[in-house]
Amino acid sequence: MTTDLDIPISDYLAIRNLAFEWSESYDTKDWPRLRLALAPSVSLDFRSLRGELHDSLSPDEYVAILSSTKLLGDPRMKTQHFLGASKWESLCDGSVQVDHQIRVAHQRYKDEDLLEVVNKGHGHGVTRHVYRKVTGSWKIVGVAPSLNWFEYDLFGTLNPQDG
């Protein structure tokens, strides 16, 4: 790692916009939008959330994990991935690592009418993103959430017993 953070404002804004696209695509279940934010090879580290480390995923493989009905793809699941302050580091290979403070609200509803909440769980922590320029555009090459604490039944909400 290097401490050189002197990047052009256009690169800074492109990365900030990419972080917004990432969080909004999760919350709106806009999977084509998410694919556009990802590099051709991306890692997803869910170990902090009792999940697995996935290396060298294609955008389609990454989206398949997130869009599964056990995670965000369930139309009864509503989320908000709220990004707060961030810490930036330039990496030796030209990538930029950004640790974003994050609060994620999760609510799972009884049915698709979204009238009755059956489970909720909110996570608080940091999500580490690694960004790299790919053919002239910034893309996400790594995502690793780190859970500091949670409210309610986060893991029950993420892993419902009703299928």
N, C-alpha and C positions, 0 to 999 in steps of 0.2 A: 504494500500500500504506500501511497505517497500522500503528502498533505497539500499538494498543489490543487487548489480549488478554483483556479483562475480559468473558468470556462466561459465561452461567449454567452451572452444573455439569450441568444436564440436557442442554444443548446439547453440552457437551464429551463427556458419556457417549454421547449419541446418535451423534456423529461417530466416537468410538472403536468403538462397536458396529458402525457401518456399515463401517469399515475391516476389522473382523473378518469380517463377512459377505462382503465383497469377496474377501478372501484365501481363505476357506473355500469359497466357491462356485467359485473357480478350481480348487482342489485336489480337490474332490469332484465336479467337473463338474456342479454343480447349476445349470443355466442358468436355470430359473425364479427361483431365489434371487438370482442375479446381476441379472436384469432388475429385480427389486424394489429393488435398491440404486441403480439408475441414474436420472438425471433424463430427462425427455422428449428432451432434446438433450444429447449428451455428446461430448467430443473424446477421441481416443485417439492419442497420439503415440509411435509405435514407432521413430522415427528413430535413437535410441541403440542399438537392437537390429537395425539394418540394415533397418528396415521403413519404413513410411510414416506421415505425419500424416493422420489422419482427423478432419475437423471435422463438427460437426452430425449425428452419428450418432443414429439412434433406438436405444432399448434392443435391439430385434431385430437391427439392423445390427451393433451392438457385439458382441452375443452370437454372431452368425454368424461374425465374424472370430475370436473367441477359441475357439469350439467347432469350428472346422475341424479336420480330421484332421491337417493339417500342424502345428497348434499343440496346444492342450490337449485337443481333442476325441478324439484317438486313444486308444482304450481301452488301448493299450500304453504310453502316456505317463503317468508318475506325477510329481507335483510337490509341493513344499511352499513356499508363499509366506510366509516368516517375517518379520513386521514387528518392528523393534526400536524404538529411540528415535525421537522425532519432534520436528520444529520447526514451530511454528504461527505463522501470520500472518493477521490480519484484513485483508480487502480492502475497498476503498472501496464496492463494490456490496453489501456485506453477506455476501459469500462468505467462506469460510475456506480458506486454502491450507495444506496440511500436507505437509511433506517427511518421509516415513517411511524410515528405514533399512530395507533389505530384503536378504534372502538367499533366493534361489530355487534349490532343488535340483530337477534334472530327470533322470529316468531313463526311457529308452525300452527296452522289453522286446522279445524276439524274437516272442512271440505273447501272446495274451490269458491264458495260464496264469500269466504274470508270474513265471516261474522263472529265466529267463536274461536278464540285462541285456546289450543290444547296444551301447548308447551312453549316456553320461551327460555332463552339463555343468551347472555351477552358476554362477549370476550373483550378483554382489555390487554393491550400489549404493544408490540412493535412488529411490523412486517418489513423484512429486509427485501428490497428489490435490487437487482443488478441490471443495469441498462448498458447496451452496447450499440454502436452504430452498425447497421447492416445495410449495405448498398445505399449509404447516404442518409438513412433514417434511423432514429433511435428506436430500439425495440427492447422488450423485457426478455432477459436471458435467465433470470432466476427469481424465485419467490420463496421466502421462508418466513412464515409467521412465527412469532414467539409469544406465547401466552404468559402474561404476568399474573392475572387473576381473572375470575369470572363471577357472574351473578346468575342466580337461578339454576336451571338445569341445562347448561350448555351442551354437555355430551349426550344427554337424552334427546335434546332437540335436534342435534346433528345425526343421531343414530336412533331413529324412532323404532319402537317395537312393532308398530302396526304395518310395517312394510312401506 
